[in-house]
Amino acid sequence: DTAELAGFKVLSLIDENTASAVNYGMDKLYEEPQIYIFYNLGASSLQVSVIKFHYYEVPESKYSKKTKKVGSIEVLGKGWDPTLGGLAFDHRLVDYMADHFNREWRKARGHDKDIRDIPRAMTKIRLQANKVKHVLSANQEIPVHMDSLYDDMALSMHITRAQFEELC
């Protein structure tokens, strides 16, 4: 509707990966067909598209015998996983950090309580897990220290990218 009001004629809609492929291949001509994978790992899902870039020849004009090469893309396949995304990574880090805190807390206080039952402490852990994920995207390790997370106990640990990759 909006496109019509603006005077545009919509031929079709394309997804983000296909739009990225069109943008990438707009000015490229390959002698041999090339196949690329475009992916979009968002907060809540993963989308993957397999794209083939190639060209074909068309007459330069209606009256010319000369031809010119025109680039083309073909979507060979698409996939989508609604369970894999940045939030899934956050949840795994949160569980790892909560388990670490629980071990230390139970050992120090001699009880069987779970930090997951304390909303305020879990909110703090979730925020810290997101920060850890961002830091580990560019670094090999990060020290994590949260003073007085709960019951006058600190969460103190060290997380490496290898540990993070193993979790996820």
Residue pairs with C-beta under 8 A, 6 or more apart in sequence:
3 9
3 10
4 10
14 22
15 47
15 49
15 78
16 40
16 47
17 38
17 39
17 40
17 47
17 48
17 49
17 51
17 78
18 38
18 49
18 51
18 73
18 75
20 38
20 40
21 36
21 38
21 49
21 51
21 53
21 73
21 75
22 73
24 36
24 38
25 51
25 53
25 71
25 73
26 71
27 71
28 53
28 71
29 55
29 69
29 71
30 53
30 54
30 55
33 52
33 53
33 54
34 52
34 53
34 54
35 50
35 51
35 52
35 53
35 76
36 50
36 51
36 53
37 48
37 49
37 50
37 51
38 48
38 49
38 51
39 46
39 47
39 48
39 49
40 46
40 47
40 48
41 84
41 85
41 86
42 85
42 86
43 85
43 86
43 87
44 82
44 85
44 86
44 87
45 80
45 81
45 82
45 83
45 84
45 85
46 80
46 81
46 84
46 85
47 78
47 79
47 80
48 78
48 79
48 80
49 75
49 77
49 78
49 79
50 75
50 76
50 77
50 78
51 73
51 74
51 75
51 76
52 73
52 74
52 75
52 76
53 71
53 72
53 73
54 71
54 72
54 73
54 74
55 69
55 70
55 71
55 72
56 69
56 70
56 72
57 67
57 68
57 69
57 70
58 67
58 68
58 70
59 65
59 66
59 67
59 68
60 66
60 67
60 68
86 133
88 168
89 133
89 164
89 168
90 126
90 129
90 130
90 133
92 167
92 168
93 129
93 132
93 133
93 159
93 164
93 167
94 122
94 125
94 126
94 129
96 159
96 163
96 167
97 125
97 128
97 129
97 132
97 144
97 155
97 157
98 114
98 115
98 116
98 122
98 125
100 155
100 157
101 115
101 125
101 149
101 150
101 153
101 155
102 113
102 114
102 115
104 153
104 155
105 113
105 115
105 150
105 151
105 153
106 112
106 113
108 153
109 151
109 153
115 121
115 122
115 125
115 149
115 150
116 122
118 150
120 150
121 149
121 150
124 146
124 149
125 146
125 149
125 155
128 144
128 146
128 155
132 142
132 144
132 159
132 164
133 164
135 142
136 142
136 159
136 160
136 161
136 164
139 161
140 160
140 161
141 158
141 159
141 160
141 161
142 158
142 159
143 157
143 158
144 155
144 156
144 157
144 158
144 159
145 154
145 155
145 156
145 157
146 154
146 155
146 156
147 154
148 154
149 155
